[in-house]
Amino acid sequence: MDAYLGLILLFSFALITVVAMVALHQWLGPRRRGRIHEMPFECGMEPQRIVRGKFAVNFFLIALLFVLFDIELIFLFPWAVIYREIGLFGFIAMFLFLEAVLAGLYYTVKRGAFEWK
């Protein structure tokens, strides 16, 4: 049980934080209701019409690529923590991993994913 004490404390702290944030919002948050407050926010102005038509997906593409490469590079942190323990095999494995990440980045740049059209 001692091995799981840190994990139990972490989850307990997270649960207490979530409950406290929701309770504070209910207690201190605004209580305004009305036609204006129930509408979707659009830069402080009332929506004039529903916009339909072409929409540039470049924003979403950049966001997805950022998340993709960010999540891949998160694996560098555990590797750096145990670098001395994994030795040469770990170094070669991480070098190959970084090579694959850089090859993917090079491919996306060559395909023009970061160019605004």
TABELUR-V349188 format. One record per residue. N is the residue number from 0. RES is the residue in three letters. SS is DSSP state (H for helix, E for strand, C for the rest). PSI is psi in whole degrees, 0 to 359 (* if undefined). Layout:
N:RES:SS:PSI ; N:RES:SS:PSI
This chain:
0:MET:C:330 ; 1:ASP:H:332 ; 2:ALA:H:333 ; 3:TYR:H:2 ; 4:LEU:H:316 ; 5:GLY:H:319 ; 6:LEU:H:318 ; 7:ILE:H:318 ; 8:LEU:H:320 ; 9:LEU:H:311 ; 10:PHE:H:324 ; 11:SER:H:315 ; 12:PHE:H:319 ; 13:ALA:H:316 ; 14:LEU:H:317 ; 15:ILE:H:320 ; 16:THR:H:316 ; 17:VAL:H:313 ; 18:VAL:H:319 ; 19:ALA:H:319 ; 20:MET:H:317 ; 21:VAL:H:318 ; 22:ALA:H:318 ; 23:LEU:H:322 ; 24:HIS:H:317 ; 25:GLN:H:325 ; 26:TRP:H:317 ; 27:LEU:H:347 ; 28:GLY:C:165 ; 29:PRO:C:148 ; 30:ARG:C:32 ; 31:ARG:C:135 ; 32:ARG:C:152 ; 33:GLY:C:177 ; 34:ARG:H:317 ; 35:ILE:H:320 ; 36:HIS:H:340 ; 37:GLU:H:349 ; 38:MET:C:155 ; 39:PRO:C:142 ; 40:PHE:C:129 ; 41:GLU:C:75 ; 42:CYS:C:31 ; 43:GLY:C:358 ; 44:MET:C:151 ; 45:GLU:C:138 ; 46:PRO:C:134 ; 47:GLN:C:321 ; 48:ARG:C:167 ; 49:ILE:C:123 ; 50:VAL:C:124 ; 51:ARG:C:150 ; 52:GLY:C:199 ; 53:LYS:C:142 ; 54:PHE:C:129 ; 55:ALA:C:128 ; 56:VAL:C:5 ; 57:ASN:H:324 ; 58:PHE:H:315 ; 59:PHE:H:323 ; 60:LEU:H:315 ; 61:ILE:H:318 ; 62:ALA:H:317 ; 63:LEU:H:319 ; 64:LEU:H:321 ; 65:PHE:H:312 ; 66:VAL:H:317 ; 67:LEU:H:307 ; 68:PHE:H:329 ; 69:ASP:H:314 ; 70:ILE:H:321 ; 71:GLU:H:320 ; 72:LEU:H:349 ; 73:ILE:H:333 ; 74:PHE:H:349 ; 75:LEU:H:329 ; 76:PHE:H:308 ; 77:PRO:H:326 ; 78:TRP:H:318 ; 79:ALA:H:329 ; 80:VAL:H:319 ; 81:ILE:C:27 ; 82:TYR:H:315 ; 83:ARG:H:331 ; 84:GLU:H:330 ; 85:ILE:H:345 ; 86:GLY:H:208 ; 87:LEU:H:323 ; 88:PHE:H:316 ; 89:GLY:H:322 ; 90:PHE:H:316 ; 91:ILE:H:319 ; 92:ALA:H:317 ; 93:MET:H:326 ; 94:PHE:H:317 ; 95:LEU:H:322 ; 96:PHE:H:313 ; 97:LEU:H:326 ; 98:GLU:H:319 ; 99:ALA:H:321 ; 100:VAL:H:315 ; 101:LEU:H:326 ; 102:ALA:H:320 ; 103:GLY:H:319 ; 104:LEU:H:317 ; 105:TYR:H:318 ; 106:TYR:H:316 ; 107:THR:H:325 ; 108:VAL:H:317 ; 109:LYS:H:328 ; 110:ARG:C:351 ; 111:GLY:C:28 ; 112:ALA:C:335 ; 113:PHE:C:6 ; 114:GLU:C:135 ; 115:TRP:C:126 ; 116:LYS:C:*
